[in-house]
């Protein structure tokens, strides 16, 4: 049951981070980076992810995984995972936006939701097994 509880906590932390990330993505696309044209999705994704990922790291670090190891080491590993995930998210959103001819911020945000949902499980497994892995006793 403990492993399921951890997945439930991870899901709740991810949902709150997702809400923050998606809301910021929409606001950045609507009010800040929209005029960047083809670069808007990347700029919006990066800006939103920088803010939401730091929040997510701290929630996962203590509340989800109960990590007691080195904060800086875990933070470095987290961002070694987060950056490729962010780029994958931006890349797939841009690819789908262009392929489908999407220009509306709301529809682009819906596409982002689908893309990020697919990336969710892989992220959990990597965080559990590598980012927040405790040093083994010798």
Secondary structure, 3 states (H helix, E strand, C coil): CHHHHHHHHHHHHHHHHHHHHHHHHHHHHHHHCHHHHHHHHHHHHHHHHHHHHHHHHHHHHHHHCCCCCCHHHHHHHHHHHHHHHHHHHHHHHHHHHHHHCCCCHHHHHHHHHHHHHHHHHHHHHHHHHHHCCCCCCC
